[in-house]
């Protein structure tokens, strides 16, 4: 089964699934697996959303990075479930720590957590083996998309702002085309 990076999808090959190389893609995480991985990381050390994304990307050797559009709603859900709680932090980024209930949930699910961590670190070895590393580019593209969506609420941007954003994107595209 092949994996592709897109939002919370993975590129490369992984030992789960059909194994016939049929080209069908599958989400990196099913059900509550991403919640459990994020809870584990936040249980290890208080983090904000971008830290979670970077840590998962590091664990996979750059082979996988969940999108902000998946991570931030999951943080909200974990908070609403009482498994994490926002801590006081500097700046605008919300930093979360695991609650007692969250740590107990990790203990109850220790076997699944270990399997998920093993899956993620296994991706790093596979990534190194095939030499595939597009994750940072796709993550950066997702960050640009997220920044634009946050900066441009529906109907509130002036034409001048839209033209400035388009010019910046065009400039980056031209620089990429000229890379050797």
C-alpha positions in Angstrom: 0.0 0.0 0.0 1.4 3.4 -0.8 1.2 6.4 1.5 1.1 10.0 0.4 1.8 13.2 2.3 -1.2 15.5 2.2 -2.6 16.9 5.3 -2.3 13.9 7.6 -1.3 11.5 4.9 2.0 9.8 4.4 4.3 9.3 1.4 6.4 6.2 0.8 5.7 2.5 1.6 4.7 1.2 5.0 4.2 -2.3 6.3 0.4 -2.0 6.9 -2.3 -2.7 4.3 -2.4 -4.7 1.2 1.3 -4.8 0.5 0.8 -5.2 -3.2 1.9 -1.8 -4.2 -1.5 -1.1 -5.7 -1.0 2.7 -5.4 -4.1 3.2 -3.2 -3.5 5.7 -0.4 -4.5 5.4 3.2 -4.6 7.9 6.1 -1.5 7.7 8.3 -3.7 7.5 11.4 -7.1 5.9 11.8 -9.7 6.9 14.4 -8.1 8.2 17.6 -4.5 7.3 16.7 -3.4 10.8 16.0 -5.1 12.0 19.2 -3.1 9.3 21.1 0.2 10.3 19.5 -0.4 13.9 20.2 -1.4 13.2 23.8 1.8 11.2 24.2 4.0 14.0 22.9 2.2 16.6 25.1 2.5 14.1 28.0 6.3 14.0 27.4 6.6 17.8 27.5 4.2 20.7 27.2 3.8 21.8 23.6 1.9 24.0 21.2 0.5 22.8 17.9 3.5 23.7 15.8 5.8 21.8 18.2 3.6 18.7 17.8 3.9 18.9 14.0 7.7 19.4 14.1 8.1 16.5 16.6 6.1 14.1 14.5 8.1 15.2 11.4 11.3 14.6 13.4 10.2 11.2 14.6 9.6 10.2 11.0 12.8 11.6 9.6 10.8 14.1 7.6 8.6 11.4 6.0 5.4 12.6 7.5 4.0 15.8 9.0 0.4 16.3 10.0 -1.2 19.4 8.7 -2.2 22.3 10.9 -5.8 21.7 9.7 -5.7 18.4 11.5 -3.5 19.2 14.5 -5.3 22.3 15.8 -8.8 20.8 15.9 -7.3 17.7 17.5 -5.8 19.9 20.2 -9.2 21.5 20.8 -10.8 18.0 21.1 -8.1 16.7 23.5 -8.7 19.9 25.6 -12.5 19.4 25.5 -12.0 15.8 26.6 -10.0 16.9 29.6 -6.9 15.0 28.5 -4.8 18.2 28.0 -5.1 21.7 29.4 -3.8 25.0 28.1 -0.9 26.5 30.1 0.0 30.1 30.4 2.5 30.9 27.6 4.1 33.9 26.1 2.8 35.2 22.8 -0.2 34.0 20.9 0.6 30.3 20.7 -1.4 28.1 23.0 0.8 25.7 24.9 -0.8 22.5 26.3 0.2 20.0 29.0 -1.3 16.6 29.8 -3.8 16.5 32.7 -3.8 13.7 35.3 -6.7 12.2 33.2 -4.6 12.4 30.1 -1.6 10.7 31.7 -3.9 7.9 33.0 -5.3 7.5 29.5 -1.7 7.1 28.2 -1.0 4.4 30.8 -4.3 2.6 29.9 -3.3 2.7 26.2 0.5 2.2 26.6 0.7 -0.8 24.2 -1.1 1.1 21.4 1.0 4.2 22.1 4.2 2.1 21.8 3.0 0.6 18.5 2.2 4.1 17.1 5.6 5.5 18.1 7.2 2.4 16.5 5.2 3.0 13.3 6.4 6.6 13.2 10.0 5.9 13.9 9.8 3.0 11.3 8.9 5.6 8.7 12.3 7.4 9.3 14.1 4.2 8.4 12.0 3.6 5.3 12.4 7.3 4.4 16.2 7.0 4.6 16.1 3.7 2.6 14.2 5.2 -0.3 15.7 8.7 -0.1 12.3 10.4 -0.2 12.0 13.8 1.5 9.2 16.0 0.2 7.5 16.4 3.6 9.1 19.7 4.5 8.0 21.2 1.2 4.4 20.0 1.6 4.4 21.1 5.2 5.6 24.6 4.1 2.9 24.7 1.4 0.2 23.8 4.0 1.6 26.6 6.2 1.2 29.1 3.4 -2.3 27.9 2.7 -3.2 28.2 6.5 -1.6 31.7 6.7 -3.6 32.9 3.7 -6.8 31.5 5.1 -6.2 33.1 8.5 -5.2 36.4 6.9 -8.1 36.6 4.5 -11.4 36.0 6.2 -14.2 35.7 3.6 -14.8 39.0 1.9 -12.7 41.1 4.2 -9.5 41.5 2.1 -9.0 44.5 -0.1 -8.0 44.0 -3.7 -4.6 45.5 -2.9 -4.0 42.9 -0.2 -5.0 40.1 -2.6 -2.6 41.4 -5.3 0.2 41.7 -2.8 -0.3 38.1 -1.7 -0.5 36.9 -5.3 2.7 38.8 -6.1 4.5 37.1 -3.2 3.4 33.7 -4.3 4.5 34.4 -7.9 7.9 35.6 -6.7 8.5 32.4 -4.7 7.3 30.3 -7.7 9.8 32.1 -10.0 12.7 31.6 -7.5 11.8 27.9 -7.3 11.8 27.6 -11.1 15.3 29.1 -11.2 16.8 26.7 -8.6 19.6 24.5 -10.0 
